[in-house]
Amino acid sequence: MLPVIYSLTPIFTLILSGFLIKRSKFLPDDFWPAAEKLTYYLLTPALLIYSLANKRIDDLPWQEMLLTVQGTVLISALLLSLWWLFMRKSGGALFTSVFQGGVRFNTFVALAIAEALFGTKGLLLAAMGAGFMIPLINLLCVSAFSLTIAGAKMSLGVFIRNLATNPLILGCLIGGCLNISSIGLHPGLDGTLALAGKAAFPLGLMAVGAAYRLGNLSHQWLPLVFSSLVQLWCKPLTAWGLATYFGLTGNAAAIAVLLFAVPTAPSAFILSRQLGGDHVTMASIITVQTGLSFLSLPITLMLLG
């Protein structure tokens, strides 16, 4: 248990630092949107390319990882859709917030913990798992908006363009192609991306803390509870069950579970606001899950051994 706590302490400390810096007004408010944009569009893709490009993946259980993570995403999406069938009176906008709260995952936190606990190979496995999930998650979330909110209809062309320009998908795609083709990265570029990728963790984690919102936590408490149960408990258990079924073992299985034990992504708030979702509830879900993960993550990782 102590090694887990020691590994998580720097991560949660950086999140808390971002929260305190934002509330103290030490930095101007417009710094944080810029920091999020820099992390999302440049630093995290650099980290993904560096993690995937020059590492051997042919001896990794990528097929088992693919089946485990995508199966978990689809099962969680089905569970959330069943909730919508029983709670249709609450409206499509609210459902999209619950759906994103139970399907998306915080990439920054997942990758940071994977490296802290499992080192470079753990980061590689986490990046690979994230690459398998991100396109599917975006497809499911945009579909949820299009099917339940009349004003959120999106053409196929716009949807494909959004996928093709998603920086996280591009980072995984570029890194994977460089690996499969055996081209790899030039040593100088490899070092540059490694350094940029390291900057993604502290800046991204502090941005997570800065996005923490204390207000409106009593708003729509039932969706808050349900989405948090799916995100922080049902998904890790499902991932563990599928990993066992598909024969994913050791650190690879632990990382697959870890990817589903982190809170939902702060970017869910942006999509909710852009496509007419219930962004107030979305902000509350992000806040509650981030706070609960301080308790649930150590317990989950301890149970994994």
Backbone hydrogen bonds, N-H to C=O, Kabsch-Sander energy under -0.5 kcal/mol:
donor,donor_aa,acceptor,acceptor_aa,energy
5,I,1,M,-2.2
6,Y,2,L,-3.0
7,S,3,P,-2.0
8,L,4,V,-2.2
9,T,5,I,-2.0
11,I,7,S,-0.5
12,F,8,L,-2.7
13,T,9,T,-2.3
14,L,10,P,-1.9
15,I,11,I,-1.9
16,L,12,F,-2.5
17,S,13,T,-2.4
18,G,14,L,-2.3
19,F,15,I,-2.0
20,L,16,L,-2.5
21,I,17,S,-2.9
22,K,18,G,-2.2
23,R,19,F,-2.0
24,S,20,L,-2.2
25,K,21,I,-0.7
25,K,22,K,-0.7
26,F,21,I,-1.2
27,L,21,I,-0.6
31,F,28,P,-2.0
32,W,29,D,-0.8
34,A,30,D,-1.0
35,A,31,F,-2.3
36,E,32,W,-2.7
37,K,33,P,-2.2
38,L,34,A,-2.5
39,T,35,A,-2.4
40,Y,36,E,-2.7
41,Y,37,K,-2.6
42,L,38,L,-1.8
43,L,38,L,-2.1
44,T,39,T,-2.8
46,A,42,L,-2.0
47,L,43,L,-2.1
48,L,44,T,-2.4
49,I,45,P,-2.6
50,Y,46,A,-2.5
51,S,47,L,-2.4
52,L,48,L,-1.8
53,A,49,I,-2.7
54,N,50,Y,-0.7
60,L,57,I,-1.4
62,W,60,L,-2.4
65,M,61,P,-2.2
66,L,62,W,-2.6
67,L,63,Q,-2.3
68,T,64,E,-2.2
69,V,65,M,-2.7
70,Q,66,L,-2.2
71,G,67,L,-1.7
72,T,68,T,-2.0
73,V,69,V,-2.1
74,L,70,Q,-2.3
75,I,71,G,-2.3
76,S,72,T,-2.4
77,A,73,V,-2.2
78,L,74,L,-2.1
79,L,75,I,-2.4
80,L,76,S,-2.3
81,S,77,A,-2.0
82,L,78,L,-2.0
83,W,79,L,-1.5
84,W,80,L,-1.5
85,L,81,S,-1.5
86,F,82,L,-1.3
87,M,83,W,-1.4
90,S,87,M,-1.8
91,G,88,R,-1.7
95,F,91,G,-1.7
96,T,92,G,-2.1
97,S,93,A,-1.1
98,V,94,L,-2.0
99,F,95,F,-3.1
100,Q,96,T,-2.5
101,G,97,S,-2.2
102,G,98,V,-1.1
102,G,99,F,-0.7
103,V,99,F,-1.0
104,R,100,Q,-1.8
106,N,263,P,-2.0
107,T,105,F,-1.1
110,A,106,N,-2.3
111,L,107,T,-2.6
112,A,108,F,-2.1
113,I,109,V,-2.4
114,A,110,A,-2.3
115,E,111,L,-2.1
116,A,112,A,-2.1
117,L,113,I,-2.5
118,F,114,A,-2.5
119,G,115,E,-1.9
122,G,118,F,-1.0
123,L,119,G,-2.1
124,L,120,T,-2.1
125,L,121,K,-2.4
126,A,122,G,-2.5
127,A,123,L,-2.6
128,M,124,L,-2.4
129,G,125,L,-2.6
130,A,126,A,-2.7
131,G,127,A,-2.3
132,F,128,M,-1.6
133,M,129,G,-1.3
134,I,130,A,-2.7
137,I,133,M,-2.8
138,N,134,I,-2.3
139,L,135,P,-2.2
140,L,136,L,-2.4
141,C,137,I,-2.6
142,V,138,N,-2.3
143,S,139,L,-1.9
144,A,140,L,-2.1
145,F,141,C,-1.8
146,S,142,V,-2.4
147,L,143,S,-2.3
148,T,144,A,-1.3
149,I,145,F,-2.2
150,A,148,T,-0.5
152,A,149,I,-1.7
153,K,150,A,-0.8
159,F,155,S,-2.3
160,I,156,L,-2.7
161,R,157,G,-2.2
162,N,158,V,-2.3
163,L,159,F,-2.2
164,A,160,I,-2.7
165,T,161,R,-1.4
166,N,163,L,-1.1
170,L,166,N,-2.5
171,G,167,P,-2.3
172,C,168,L,-2.1
173,L,169,I,-2.7
174,I,170,L,-2.9
175,G,171,G,-2.3
176,G,172,C,-2.6
177,C,173,L,-2.5
178,L,174,I,-2.4
179,N,175,G,-1.6
180,I,176,G,-2.9
181,S,177,C,-2.3
182,S,179,N,-1.1
183,I,178,L,-0.7
184,G,178,L,-2.0
190,D,186,H,-3.3
191,G,187,P,-2.1
192,T,188,G,-1.8
193,L,189,L,-2.7
194,A,190,D,-2.1
195,L,191,G,-2.2
196,A,192,T,-2.4
197,G,193,L,-2.8
198,K,194,A,-1.9
199,A,195,L,-1.2
200,A,196,A,-0.8
200,A,197,G,-0.7
201,F,197,G,-0.7
201,F,198,K,-0.6
203,L,199,A,-1.6
204,G,200,A,-2.3
205,L,201,F,-2.6
206,M,202,P,-2.1
207,A,203,L,-2.0
208,V,204,G,-1.6
209,G,205,L,-1.8
210,A,206,M,-2.3
211,A,207,A,-1.5
212,Y,209,G,-1.2
217,L,214,L,-0.5
219,H,216,N,-1.2
221,W,218,S,-0.7
224,L,220,Q,-1.5
225,V,221,W,-2.4
226,F,222,L,-2.7
227,S,223,P,-2.6
228,S,224,L,-1.8
229,L,225,V,-2.2
230,V,226,F,-2.3
231,Q,227,S,-2.6
232,L,228,S,-2.7
233,W,229,L,-1.5
234,C,229,L,-2.6
235,K,230,V,-2.5
237,L,233,W,-1.9
238,T,234,C,-2.7
239,A,235,K,-2.9
240,W,236,P,-2.3
241,G,237,L,-2.4
242,L,238,T,-2.8
243,A,239,A,-2.6
244,T,240,W,-2.1
245,Y,241,G,-2.2
246,F,242,L,-2.9
247,G,243,A,-0.6
247,G,244,T,-0.6
248,L,243,A,-2.8
249,T,247,G,-0.6
252,A,249,T,-0.8
253,A,249,T,-1.0
254,A,250,G,-1.9
255,I,251,N,-2.6
256,A,252,A,-2.0
257,V,253,A,-2.0
258,L,254,A,-2.4
259,L,255,I,-2.3
260,F,256,A,-0.6
260,F,257,V,-1.2
261,A,258,L,-1.8
262,V,258,L,-0.6
268,A,265,A,-1.7
269,F,266,P,-1.6
270,I,266,P,-0.6
271,L,267,S,-1.8
272,S,268,A,-2.2
273,R,269,F,-2.0
274,Q,270,I,-2.2
275,L,271,L,-2.4
277,G,272,S,-3.0
278,D,93,A,-1.6
279,H,277,G,-1.5
282,M,278,D,-2.1
283,A,279,H,-2.2
284,S,280,V,-1.8
285,I,281,T,-2.6
286,I,282,M,-2.3
287,T,283,A,-2.2
288,V,284,S,-2.9
289,Q,285,I,-2.6
290,T,286,I,-2.1
291,G,287,T,-2.1
292,L,288,V,-2.9
293,S,289,Q,-2.1
294,F,290,T,-0.6
294,F,291,G,-1.1
295,L,292,L,-1.7
296,S,292,L,-2.7
297,L,293,S,-1.9
299,I,295,L,-1.2
300,T,296,S,-2.9
301,L,297,L,-2.7
302,M,298,P,-2.2
303,L,299,I,-2.3
304,L,300,T,-1.5
305,G,301,L,-0.6
305,G,302,M,-1.0
